[in-house]
Amino acid sequence: MDTFFATWKTYERTAGALLLAQLRQDKTYSAVRKYPHSIARALDRNNVPVAVIDTLIAQANANLPTLQRYFRLRAKMLGVKEMSYFDIYPPLVHGDFKFPLPLAKQLVIEPAAPLGSDYVAALANGLDSRWMDAYPRPRKQSGAHMAGSAYDVHPHVLMNYNDDNESVTTLAHEWGHAMHSVLASRAQPFVTAGHASFTAEIASTFGEALLLEHMLKAAKTDDERLFYLGSALETLRGTFFRQAMFAEFERTIHARVDAGEPLTGQGLTQTYCDLLNRHHRSAEGVVAIKDAYCTEWAYIPHFYSSFYVYQYATAIAASSLFAQQVASGDDGACERYLGLLRAGGSDYPYELVRAAGVDLAGPRPTRRWWRA
């Protein structure tokens, strides 16, 4: 155990030195270019208002009781008296649900029907063509991603499909990205066909949202519905609350360095630990947070790309609202959403999303969740 803690502290110091170097570099570049703070400089490339991050963090914090209620429910369903950090990850309901790839393709295509026959035909064509490397094999790259940056060439999806629900969700996610590239390339010239992560992650999580509604309607038993709902709740925790917590960590440490405060690896750990404990209400026994978990910040490479992770949270907020509008038959919702995809990078991403009807600088995209 002594060796473990010695290694842990050494890594904390090393990672702290690396991240602090990044923070000081960001501070210097911001000052030289006359930005008021590091956030303004980081967001300026895509002209995203600072209010987007501030609203996201405020909404996440205001609704932490909902997250903590989920943790209590999870503990009850798992049959544990005290939730530990690792108890967040096991599925709430176990089931032998298998989804062969041909079935998964249909499960992705069918919910897309409200988007129109042209969208469905393009999606079906891509899934039936050689646009995807689907199955795992020795020495193949892990994970999943979509390569769509070659203009006027169809996108290509890399998967490691293994017949489970997570694979189906990943398929919907990556083909949301792929269809974004397809529609943008058709509608835009080369110079404006690319799109920022701010909008790209909306397209992918929109596909997940349509799939979830489809699976819930098709579920034959309560246990099957709980299986899908449990997966969706974990996605909301990980993609909204967790990423918002990361954004708050970044905002806090950048502000301290911008203000000239001294900061060390130990200080970064304490800052992250305070956030972990507040989000999980460890003092009240909701989720136990051990000291070792507080160095989690050191294992997250996104922090070296300043103010990137917040986009995962804003994307799921926007895409869930778009999906709700499309599924409910809201007049013009489909065309607004498809217009966003076709727009590619023809305007700043925040402006494109706002023009499509979702203003991420305001609370509406997330506030509707907590009223439900």
HELIX and SHEET records of a PDB file:
HELIX    1   1 ASP A    2  VAL A   32  1                                  31    
HELIX    2   2 SER A   38  ASP A   44  1                                   7    
HELIX    3   3 VAL A   50  ALA A   62  1                                  13    
HELIX    4   4 LEU A   64  LEU A   78  1                                  15    
HELIX    5   5 TYR A   85  ILE A   88  5                                   4    
HELIX    6   6 LEU A  101  ILE A  109  1                                   9    
HELIX    7   7 GLU A  110  LEU A  115  5                                   6    
HELIX    8   8 SER A  117  ASP A  128  1                                  12    
HELIX    9   9 ASN A  165  ALA A  187  1                                  23    
HELIX   10  10 PHE A  190  ALA A  193  1                                   4    
HELIX   11  11 SER A  197  ALA A  218  1                                  22    
HELIX   12  12 ASP A  222  LEU A  236  1                                  15    
HELIX   13  13 ARG A  237  PHE A  241  3                                   5    
HELIX   14  14 ARG A  242  ASP A  258  1                                  17    
HELIX   15  15 GLY A  265  HIS A  280  1                                  16    
HELIX   16  16 SER A  282  GLU A  284  5                                   3    
HELIX   17  17 ASP A  291  TYR A  299  5                                   9    
HELIX   18  18 PRO A  301  TYR A  304  5                                   4    
HELIX   19  19 TYR A  310  ALA A  327  1                                  18    
HELIX   20  20 ALA A  333  ALA A  343  1                                  11    
HELIX   21  21 PRO A  349  ALA A  355  1                                   7    
HELIX   22  22 ARG A  364  ARG A  371  1                                   8    
SHEET    1   A 2 MET A  83  SER A  84  0                                        
SHEET    2   A 2 VAL A 287  ALA A 288  1                                        
SHEET    1   B 3 MET A 132  ASP A 133  0                                        
SHEET    2   B 3 HIS A 156  LEU A 158  1                                        
SHEET    3   B 3 HIS A 145  ALA A 147 -1                                        
END                                                                             
